[in-house]
Amino acid sequence: MGADAQSWMSMLIWLGVFILIFYVFLIMPRKKEEKRHKTLLEDLKKGDKVVTIGGINGVVAKIKDDTVTLKVNDDTEIEFLKKAIAYKVED
């Protein structure tokens, strides 16, 4: 093998290592988080305490296809897109 062929082989190996590191540190965690969020939204039910991505705390009052109505106090209900729910608050 000549020096030119070894140079190409070395470059391909480093490219493969770079792609592997990129996948492990950026793509895998994002897919895991998306799966967790999807499961959260599918398991959402009336009476769950949640926090929106905007920081609003509330209790789920109604659930429609793509929206959730949160009761934020005795007199106020606000309708959000389901994907705006960040997480569920455990008691």
C-alpha positions, -999 to 999 in steps of 0.1 A, spaced: 0 0 0 13 34 -9 13 65 13 -16 79 -7 -38 49 0 -29 49 37 -38 86 38 -73 79 24 -78 49 47 -68 70 77 -92 98 66 -121 74 62 -114 59 97 -115 93 113 -146 102 94 -163 71 107 -152 79 142 -165 114 139 -199 102 126 -201 76 154 -194 102 181 -219 126 165 -246 99 166 -239 88 202 -238 123 217 -264 142 196 -288 119 178 -294 91 204 -302 114 233 -326 134 212 -345 103 200 -347 91 236 -362 125 247 -387 125 218 -398 90 228 -402 100 264 -423 131 255 -445 111 231 -452 85 258 -460 114 283 -485 129 259 -502 95 251 -505 87 288 -520 121 297 -553 120 315 -578 143 332 -566 153 367 -529 151 359 -508 180 372 -485 193 344 -462 221 335 -461 237 301 -430 247 281 -438 283 291 -438 274 328 -475 275 335 -487 250 361 -521 235 359 -544 204 361 -557 188 330 -594 195 327 -601 183 291 -582 165 264 -590 167 227 -571 153 198 -543 179 196 -552 202 225 -553 201 263 -573 224 285 -556 232 318 -573 246 349 -547 270 364 -569 283 392 -606 281 403 -618 305 376 -593 301 348 -589 274 321 -564 278 293 -562 257 262 -528 245 249 -515 223 222 -506 189 236 -470 193 225 -467 224 248 -468 201 278 -432 198 291 -437 173 319 -460 158 345 -457 168 381 -456 138 404 -472 142 438 
